[in-house]
């Protein structure tokens, strides 16, 4: 898979929040085989904990994808992205412009505007969006080369709420990398996303809040691989009725 | 003068953003700054004057999804 000119072997992007400890976080990153991990920016504390965290992440060797989580306006998102670019020394940005504090649903109007401003400023924008096709078109027009539709509300672990919508996105944007971002709860959710033809999956809470985050990270990696191979293998069509798989010809008659 | 640093009121002697950072002990390289809502790059802090009531945001790397 290639995104913004960068080749990636792993199709699992992993978030770094909510782990029981830094040690578990690092072990989970390794177990996931993820090459891209997401991070954020928050106010510096008197303890200066951000510097140590950043050094630890650099040692993982993973590529950093900073986010603008918690930003509710275009101005907040743009300023946060600019600050992230300087600290993390990357022009990649996972753009979130949140429209509602409870649902954390993207404000797609602000998202498109912020994506345009940041793309013109040289950023490589990964927009957290809905499955709306026209919003997707506007984001591509704004300069995005990748779309990140939600699977379900952030942190909900509900799985894919609208698989038909994601399938429609795949059909509508055959050549655009599509990454399901948010809502994945179980390995089967990740597999389903990949079977629908998504190019990658970004998740955090499903691993961080599992009873065994490291084992779940490994499970998610295998689930993503299985789903992607399944998609490439072109699954059989579903049938309404049973069709015997064992040949009927030559069946003995005992009656 | 009084400024606001990460939503806390602080009294400082410094008159530029760069000097204020040093005065406030914010010397890590892994920090980014914004003044009154607008990003100020590391290179421009020394040439960025501060005024009474300015709002400074200093952000650091943090876990994120």
Interface residues (C-beta under 8 A of the other chain):
Chain A: X15 X16 X17 X18 X19 X25 X38 X39 X40 X41 X42 X43 X44 X45 X48 X49 X50 X51 X53 X54 X57 X66 X67 X69 X75 X79 X80 X82 X83 X84 X86 X87 X88 X154 X155 X182 X204 X205
Chain B: X6 X7 X26 X28 X29 X30 X31 X32 X33 X34 X37 X38 X39 X41 X42 X57 X58 X59 X60 X61 X62 X63 X64 X65
